[in-house]
Amino acid sequence: MAILASYIHTIKPSITLSLANKARELKSQGIELYDLSIGEPDFDTFDNIKDAAINAINQGKTKYTDVKGVLQLREAVCAHYESRHKFSPDNVIISAGAKQSIYNAFMVTLNEGDEVLIASPYWVSYPDMIKLARGVPVVISCDEKDNFKLTSEKLERNITSKTKWLLLNSPNNPSGMRYTKTELQQLVNVLEKYPNVYVLSDDIYEDLCYDDSGISLIDVADTIIDRVLVINGVSKSYSMTGWRIGYALGSSELIKAMAILQSQSTSNPCSISQYAAIEALSGTQEHMKKSVEQFKNKRDLMYNLLTQDCGLSCAKPNGAFYLFPKCSEFFGKRTPSGIILRSDEDFCGYLLNESVVTVPGSGFGTNGYFRISYATSEEILRGAAMKIAEAISKLS
Ligand code: PLP
């Protein structure tokens, strides 16, 4: 179409959002589905947060705010990090979701041809955001034997004179894996040698952590702190995906540039959501702790169902709300309708026909696996696992 710019053809729609739409469409036609494609918590935003938003409306806090977000929220973000690193409000920008913060960061830092290292499996949006910013995504494939994590050797091997960023996501979407302190320290040791390489640490799932004390890059990055941009937000931890509040913490120079871009694109994120986010970060954390406990139980349940009842091979994750089982062993097998499965897309298509919605690993840059979200009811998890087991038993 003549109206469209040529670069737009290089950008793909988000596979997870397309699948969620497809599942919604099928459900609206009355088709009963077990939807395991959802990338958001299944519980409602906590009441104290909703009340803060209602109060903000009633108090008329409904006008433009500082482009970077209201000072009180930026202070709340700094307070949230206080015990780990001293940030000032000038080091913080609030955006319409973590997604916008990541996008803004790439837009203001990438020159044409600059490379961004991404470990696969990766969150679906990274490569396309980098391309939109005229950069080059360099995908480093991570092995299941390393729990899908980037090793320091692989990192160093892929750094070139064009490398601008390493993009790290822990706990990871889709694998659910969180880096240990030692693993992060090893990556920092490499980054210390390359003063022109920056690191974007996407910590959006950092509160959803089940087996350890919760370490993120910021906790071991003192020697490279000027080159670190932390991304976080309230979407996942407080079930606020629709409120659209994320944030970035980094050098004041970078934050300033991101604010200029934001000022000429979307301006401040929703004022009401910002006041809700202040309550999320500064109010009681008890509800969140309870939901983490629930997620942990669901992880254990679904991991056991998938590995024992369905016989799938799957690394046990320690964060986020995803499992990333292998399906490549079914390639070459035939479905009851005679289709030979040749890819993870075929496998997920087959599961969809059997009423279970999952996401193929190739959408995350890793063929032969598929993503399951356990952020849903126990009933759906049990029903879905039964359907998956049945579907697998029907392959010949
Ligand atoms: N980063 C990762 C790894 C994600 O999985 C997501 C959402 O799925 C985001 C960032 C975006 O978060 P937000 O909804 O705050 O934009």
Boltz pocket constraint, residues with backbone or C-beta under 6 A from the ligand:
constraints:
  - pocket:
      binder: B
      contacts: [[A, 39], [A, 96], [A, 97], [A, 98], [A, 99], [A, 100], [A, 123], [A, 169], [A, 171], [A, 172], [A, 173], [A, 202], [A, 204], [A, 232], [A, 233], [A, 234], [A, 235], [A, 236], [A, 241], [A, 245], [A, 246]]
      max_distance: 6.0
